[in-house]
Amino acid sequence: MGGKIKNMLNRFYPDLVVDSIRDIKFDLLKAQGIKGLILDIDNTLVATHTREADENLMQWIKEMQTKGIELCIVSNASLKRVTLFNKKINIYAIHRAYKPSAKGFLLGAERMHLLPSQVAMVGDQIFTDIYGGKKAGMKTILVKPIDPREFFFVRLKRLPERFVLSSYYKKRGLNGKQK
C-alpha cells in the first residue's frame, strides 16, 4: 500500500478498540488524561432497536460518574430516539449531530466544560464516530457493534470499515486483535 493511502487511513484509526463499553475502565481514562466521554447510542451503548439502557449499562454509567467522568450522548438519531433513550440515564445529549461533522462533538465537550483533548469519543462506526472525534481533536475508542442487525446503509459502510481495521491491526502488528 502506498504511503499516501497509509497516511490517509490514519484519520480513521481509533486510539483504542474494545469489545464492549464495559471494557472502558476509569484507570485507563485517567492515564490518558480523559475527563469526559462522548457516547454514541446505537450499537455502542445498546443494540440499535433497544429503547433504553439495561442495568449493566446503568451500573457502568454510575461508576464513571462516581469517579468524576463527565458523559454526553452525541447521536445522529432523532430527538425522539435520543430523548426516550436518555430519559433513564439523564446525561447531556445531542441529537441529529450530523456526524462526522466536528460541531456536535465540540458542543458535547463544551456542555461538559472540557477541552476536546480531555474527551474521548466512544462509538461503533469508523466513518462517523471515530473520524468525527478525530476531526474534533479528541481521543477515540471503537466499540465492536453489539448487534449485526443494522440498517442497510450501515451494513454497507461495514465493508470499507473492515479494510481500515485490517490496516490498523496490521500497522500495530496485532493480527486483528487489540492488545
N, C-alpha and C positions, 0 to 999 in steps of 0.2 A: 504494500500500500504506500502511495506517495506521501511525502512529508506534509504537503498542503492538506490532504484529506485527514491525516492523523491530527494535525493541529485544529482543523475544523471540528473534528469529533470531540475534542476536549471540552467544548462548551456544553456538551450533552452528558459528560461523565459525572455521576454523582460522587460526592465525597465519601459516602458510605452506602452499602447495600445491606439491608436486614430482611429477615423473613417476615417479621411482624412488628407492628408498632410497639408491642410489649418488649421487643428486644432493644429498644432505645432506653438506656439507663441514665440516671442522673449523673453518675460519676463520669461517664463518657462525655456528656454535655458540658459539665463543669470544666473538664480538662481542655476542652476546645474553646472555652470562653463563651459558651452559648447560654443565654439567659431567657430565650424565648423560642417557641416553636410555632411555625405556621403549618397548619394541618389541612390536608385535603380530606374530603369525606368519603366519596365513593371509591370502594376497593382499596382504601387506605385504612380508614378507621373501621368501616363496616362494609359488607357486601353491597353492591350497587343498589339492590332492591330492598335493603333493610332501612326501616324508618327511624329507628332510634338506637342509641348506644346500649350495649349489653353490660352486665355487671362487671365483667373483666375490664372492659374499656373504661367504665366509670372509675374503677379502682386505680387504673393506670393514670387517668387524668387527675384524680385526687392526690396521688403520690407525687406527680410532677408539680402540682400547685403547692402542696405542702412543703416541698423542697425549694420553692421560690421560682419555678419555671413558669413564665408567662405563656399563655396559649391563645391562639387565634385561628379560626377557620377561614380559609380563603378558597372559595369554590366557584366553579363555572356554573353551578346549578342555579335554579330559580330561587327567588325569595321564599316561596312557599316551601320548597325542599329544605333549604338551609334553616329556615325558622322552625319548621317541625322537628328537624333533627337536633337542633341546638336547644330546644325547649328544656330538655332534661339536663343538658350539660351546662348551659348558660355561660358561655365564654364569648369574647369578641367574635363576630362573624361577618364576613363579606361575601355577598352573593354576586353572581354574574361578573366575576372578576376579569374575564377575558384573558385568562392565562393562555399563553406565556407572557403577556404584557407585564412589565415590572410594576405597573401602577398599583394593582391590588396587593402585591407583596409589600411594597413600600408603605401603603396605607395600613396594612396589618402591623408592621414594625412600629409605625407612628402610634397606633392605638395602644400598643403595649409599652410605649415610651422607651423604645430601644433603637439602637442604631442597626442598620442591616447586617453589619459584621457581628452583631451579638445574637443573630437569629438564624435558625436552620429551617429550611422548607422540607416538609415531610410529605411525600406523595408517591403514587404508584406509576405515574406516567413520565417518561423521559422528556417528551417534546412539549409538555405543558408545565408540569411541576418542577422538574429538575432544571430545564432550560430557563424557565421564568425566574426561579430562585437565584440562579447564577447571574442572570441579567440584572437582578436587583442587588447583587453583591452579598448574597447570603450563602452559608454552607447548605449543602443539600443531602438529604437522606432518601434513598429509594427504597420503598417497601414493596415486597413482592405482592402482586394482586391477590386479593382474598378469594375471589370467585371468578372462574373462567367465563361465566355468562355475562357478557358485556354487550353494549350497543355495537352495531355493525361498524361504525366509523372508528371506534376504539379498537376493535379487533384488527382492523386494517393497519392501524398505527403500531400494533404489536410486532408486525413483521420487521419493519426497519429498526424498531427498538432492540430486537434480538441481535441485529448486526452491530449496533452501538454497544450493547452489553458484551458481546463476544470480543470486540476490540478492547473494551475497558478491561475485561478479565485478562486478556492476552497481554496487554500493556503491563499489568500488575503481576503477571505470572501466576494467576490464581486458578486456571483451568475451570472457570465457570463458578467459582465459589469465593466469597469474601472471607478473608481470614480475620 
